Amino acid sequence: MMFKPLTFGNPGYLYLLLVIPLLVAWYFYRRKKQTADLQISTSEGFAQVGRNLKFYVYHGLYVLRLLAIALLIIALARPQTSLSRQDISVEGIDLVIALDVSGSMLAMDFKPDRLEAAKDLAIEFIDGRPNDRIGLVIFSGETFTQCPLTTDHAVLKNLFRDIHSGMIDDGTALGDGLATAVNRLRGSKAISKVIILLTDGNNNMGALDPRSAAEIAKLYGIRIYTIGIGTMGQAPYPVQTPFGMQTQMMKVEIDEPLLMEIAKGTDGKYFRATNNAKLRAIYQEIDKMEKSKIDVTEFRKKKEEFLPIVLLAFIFIGLEMLLRYLYLKNIP
């Protein structure tokens, strides 16, 4: 990377430098007026008298002052440097996570439950992909975009943490959730467009069939990874009873054939997560598979360079004062 030439944040102040030649002219004019005249018949007696060091130092004091003034004017103009732009290749994709937030995601076959485990491990996944634009869609009986595609992963992770079951009507509108995620990606110009669909149930609500949503995704070149989350057999669910919240064992029902079909039709892959460790491994596998190099132009922020100039100006002022009041001091 190369530094660009020096630029100025307030270049108008540089016009003040025009005062420097005026100060030089005024100095010589004033010296001429202050010099006493002495009439003598001849100057031959002074021909061998040289100018000592103090003569040059005396006039050098004004040079130091002018330099200090010029440097302070330049500092007011805010000199800046910046690195030149650089074309680089980074690994990055556009990706939307479509997360089921239905009541069944509160099952406790994951720790502390399916929804919290899915959130925590998704945040880990996001941390490992700093160059991606990532969005978040949530669905249950209905669907909405929790976060559009963004590279501001801090905001995205905060929105992930805000998710809880009951935010929207219960149910599993798998097709609508998938369609909303596709809509987030259809205008993307990224080389690779991916949806990670995570659910623990069957499609039982919504206006759009999941297969139709998958066909639309395929038309836009979007690859879908589907994850069925839930243990095999039965899982403990929290159930509200007249005696308070109690845990009951209920059958785990995931439409695996449908999730496999969606993934296969879009050149994706289906995974089954039966515990926290398995879900983490699935995210890690997707992370390894989805590495696409894209060309981006990198810019650097400008760096203010006034401080060294101000320090040098004060050094000149201090040097002038030392010479004037110590070296050139007159003893009565």
ABEGO torsion letter per residue (X at the ends): XBBBBBBBABAAAAAAAAAAAAAAAAAAAAAAAABBBBBBABAAAAAABBBBAAAAAAAAAAAAAAAAAAAAAAAAAGBBBBBBBBBBBBBBBBBBBBBBABAAAABAABOABAAAAAAAAAAAAAAABAABBBBBBBBBABBBBABBBBABAAAAAAAAAABBBGABBBEBBAAAAAAAAAAAAAABABABBBBBBBBABBBABEABBAAAAAAAAAAAGBBBBBBBBEBBEBBBBBBBBAAEBBBBBBBBBBBAAAAAAAAAAAGBBBBBBABAAAAAAAAAAAAAABBBBBBBBBBBBBBBAAAAAAAAAAAAAAAAAAAAAAAABBBX
